[in-house]
């Protein structure tokens, strides 16, 4: 094993590391914003609101992320109206297609996580809020969603890690992410073990930071539930 390859190509890995982090971060933030109303619609008693949310979630959870990425990146160019529109400036960019695919995918999974957390809330808390005189919107904003976020945090941390690992497919559409950087290094030195080992170690470091961060957040949000000494 030649570790000098990793040392010589460290700038390449650093650029890939940076690209992976911002791709995943942007996708997760936008996906979370989309997931909250999706989860609320999914819990609606009106089928006109519930059905579109169900179809959206079912499609993006039922198809592989790679297929979704190919549909957007390669499939978008099939439509003439899209090629002739101003939106083509974005759809012709690999980074935009990757963010769009990642966002749609993670929003579907996150919506189901939040929906499950909402359904798992003790009914007494909601009834107490209504008895206190809160409206449905106020109850949702001040009682249901904050408590649901706390309950959903462990499952959401897994989704964030899965999204990080799934982002490796971005390299297939010419994006220089962490996996793409490893491919570049391998093509230069024909040393796949060293090339992908370095990428794997960097993914592990990112995963460790995420696990540590979410654990700290869980402990902080559930501090009131811990026994006092």
C-alpha positions in Angstrom: 0.0 0.0 0.0 1.4 3.4 -1.1 0.2 6.1 1.3 2.1 8.7 -0.6 -0.7 8.5 -3.2 -3.2 9.8 -0.6 -0.8 12.5 0.6 -0.1 13.7 -3.0 -3.8 13.8 -3.9 -5.1 15.3 -0.6 -6.3 18.5 -2.4 -8.4 16.3 -4.7 -10.0 14.5 -1.7 -10.5 17.8 0.1 -12.4 19.2 -2.8 -14.5 16.1 -3.0 -15.1 16.2 0.7 -16.3 19.8 0.5 -18.6 19.0 -2.5 -20.1 16.1 -0.6 -20.8 18.1 2.5 -22.5 21.0 0.7 -24.5 18.7 -1.6 -25.9 16.7 1.4 -26.4 19.7 3.6 -28.4 21.7 1.1 -30.5 18.7 0.2 -31.3 17.9 3.8 -32.3 21.5 4.7 -34.6 21.9 1.7 -35.9 18.3 2.1 -36.8 19.0 5.7 -38.7 22.1 4.8 -40.7 20.1 2.2 -41.1 17.1 4.6 -43.0 19.0 7.3 -46.1 20.0 5.2 -45.9 16.6 3.4 -46.2 14.9 6.8 -49.1 17.1 7.8 -50.9 16.5 4.5 -50.2 12.7 4.9 -52.1 12.8 8.2 -55.0 14.8 6.8 -58.5 13.2 6.9 -59.3 14.7 3.5 -58.3 12.4 0.7 -57.8 15.3 -1.8 -54.9 16.4 0.5 -53.8 13.0 1.6 -53.6 11.2 -1.8 -51.1 13.5 -3.5 -48.8 13.4 -0.5 -49.1 9.6 -0.3 -48.3 9.2 -4.0 -45.3 11.5 -3.7 -43.9 9.6 -0.7 -44.7 6.2 -2.2 -42.9 7.0 -5.5 -39.7 8.4 -4.0 -39.5 5.7 -1.3 -40.3 3.0 -3.7 -37.7 3.7 -6.3 -33.9 3.7 -6.0 -32.1 7.0 -5.6 -29.9 6.2 -8.6 -33.0 5.8 -10.8 -34.4 9.1 -9.6 -31.1 10.8 -10.4 -31.0 9.3 -13.9 -34.6 10.4 -14.5 -33.8 14.0 -13.7 -30.2 14.2 -15.2 -30.7 12.2 -18.4 -34.5 12.3 -18.7 -35.0 16.0 -18.5 -33.3 16.6 -21.8 -35.9 14.5 -23.5 -38.6 17.2 -23.2 -38.3 19.9 -25.8 -40.4 22.4 -23.8 -37.9 22.1 -20.9 -34.9 22.5 -23.2 -36.4 25.7 -24.6 -37.4 27.2 -21.2 -35.2 29.2 -18.8 -35.2 26.3 -16.4 -32.9 24.4 -18.7 -30.0 26.6 -17.4 -30.5 24.7 -14.1 -31.4 21.2 -15.4 -28.3 21.2 -17.7 -26.1 21.5 -14.6 -25.2 18.2 -12.8 -25.1 19.8 -9.4 -28.7 21.0 -9.7 -29.9 17.6 -10.8 -28.1 16.0 -7.9 -29.6 18.4 -5.3 -33.0 18.0 -6.8 -32.9 14.2 -6.7 -31.4 14.1 -3.2 -34.0 16.7 -1.9 -37.0 14.8 -3.3 -35.7 11.5 -2.0 -34.9 12.7 1.5 -38.1 14.7 1.8 -40.2 11.6 1.2 -38.3 9.6 3.9 -38.3 12.4 6.3 -42.0 13.1 5.9 -42.7 9.5 6.9 -40.5 9.8 9.9 -42.3 13.0 11.0 -45.7 11.5 10.3 -44.9 8.5 12.5 -43.7 10.8 15.3 -46.9 12.9 15.0 -49.1 9.8 15.2 -47.1 8.5 18.2 -47.8 11.6 20.3 -49.8 11.1 23.4 -53.4 12.1 22.7 -53.7 13.8 26.1 -51.1 16.5 25.2 -53.2 17.5 22.2 -56.4 17.5 24.2 -54.8 19.5 26.9 -53.8 22.1 24.4 -57.3 22.3 23.0 -58.7 22.6 26.6 -56.3 25.4 27.2 -57.9 27.3 24.3 -55.3 26.8 21.6 -56.4 26.7 18.0 -55.5 23.8 15.8 -52.7 25.8 14.1 -51.3 27.0 17.4 -51.4 23.4 18.8 -49.6 22.2 15.7 -47.0 24.9 15.9 -46.3 24.9 19.7 -47.2 21.4 20.8 -47.4 18.8 18.1 -44.4 19.7 15.8 -41.8 20.5 18.6 -42.6 17.2 20.4 -42.7 15.3 17.1 -39.2 16.6 16.2 -37.9 15.3 19.5 -39.4 11.9 19.0 -38.3 11.8 15.3 -34.7 12.7 16.0 -33.2 9.2 16.4 -34.8 8.0 13.1 -33.9 11.2 11.4 -30.3 10.9 12.3 -30.3 7.5 10.5 -31.8 9.2 7.4 -29.1 11.9 7.4 -26.4 9.2 7.5 -28.2 7.2 4.8 -28.3 10.4 2.7 -24.6 10.9 3.2 -23.8 7.4 2.0 -26.3 7.6 -0.8 -24.8 10.8 -2.1 -21.9 8.7 -3.5 -24.1 8.2 -6.6 -23.5 11.9 -7.5 -20.1 10.9 -8.9 -21.8 9.0 -11.7 -23.1 12.2 -13.2 -19.6 13.8 -13.3 -19.8 15.6 -10.0 -16.5 15.6 -8.2 -17.8 14.4 -4.8 -15.8 12.2 -2.4 -16.4 9.1 -4.4 -15.7 11.0 -7.6 -12.4 12.1 -6.2 -11.5 8.5 -5.4 -12.2 7.6 -9.0 -10.0 10.4 -10.3 -7.2 9.3 -8.0 -7.6 5.7 -9.2 -7.5 6.7 -12.8 -4.2 8.6 -12.2 -2.4 5.9 -10.3 -4.4 2.7 -11.0 -4.4 2.0 -7.2 -8.0 1.3 -6.3 -7.3 0.2 -2.7 -5.5 3.4 -1.7 -7.9 5.6 -3.7 -11.1 4.2 -2.2 -9.7 3.5 1.2 -9.0 7.3 1.7 -12.6 8.1 0.6 -14.0 5.4 2.9 -12.1 6.9 5.9 -13.4 10.3 5.2 -17.0 9.0 4.9 -16.4 7.3 8.3 -15.2 10.6 9.8 -18.2 12.4 8.6 -20.5 9.7 9.9 -18.8 9.8 13.3 -19.3 13.6 13.5 -23.0 13.2 12.6 -23.6 10.4 15.1 -21.8 12.4 17.9 -23.7 15.6 17.0 -27.1 13.9 17.0 -26.4 12.1 20.2 -25.6 15.4 21.9 -28.7 16.9 20.5 -30.8 14.0 21.7 -29.4 14.3 25.2 -30.1 18.0 25.2 -33.6 17.8 24.0 -34.5 14.9 26.4 -32.7 16.3 29.4 -35.9 16.9 31.2 -36.7 13.2 30.9 -33.4 12.1 32.6 -33.5 11.1 36.3 -32.1 13.7 38.7 -29.4 12.6 41.0 
